[in-house]
């Protein structure tokens, strides 16, 4: 089990400054070779003490590390619980940890926009695999999509994009709309270690 005080010395950030800096601390653990894995950003739905730093909140934006074996390391879970600092290591509890805030995206997702020629028109890439992926997601058979359609596709939860996510993102990048892709999802799909690699 990792000792937070030892880790704090190695990364050069006192434990007291970890509050509210969860993603940055997760990145530091990876950068310093303390934990092997990928920094993850999303939403925390677990227990939040009403006496601590996040009092008054029922959910919170959060960052943690996913290790290659699928388990997680959460250096700042103690902040939510308002207990003495510890570094949590264990299996991923999907009820508590929502990578990329997919659950929230699903709740706030608007219906697929209707195609309109009055919107900005975007030509799909020449790459037939990439074009086919976008057409499949939108359930259309045209080589042009509207700007609202591109934005909607880019922001679908990964559970909706499934195995097409990488191909869809590659198409959007080729179309010069990388900025539409949520950073959290981009990091996961392209297997990056942190936001600094985006």
Buried (B, 14 or more C-beta within 10 A) or exposed (E): EBEBEEBBEEBEBEBEEBBBBBBBBBBBBBBEEBBEBBBBBBBBBBEBBEEBBBEEEEBBBBBBBBBEEEEBBBBBBBBBBBEEBBBBBEEBEEEBBBBBBBBBBEEEBEEBBEBEEEBEBBEBBEEEEBBBBBBEBBEBEEEEBBBBBBBBBBBBBBEBBEEBBBBBBBBBBBBEBBEBBBEBBBBBBBEBBBBEEE
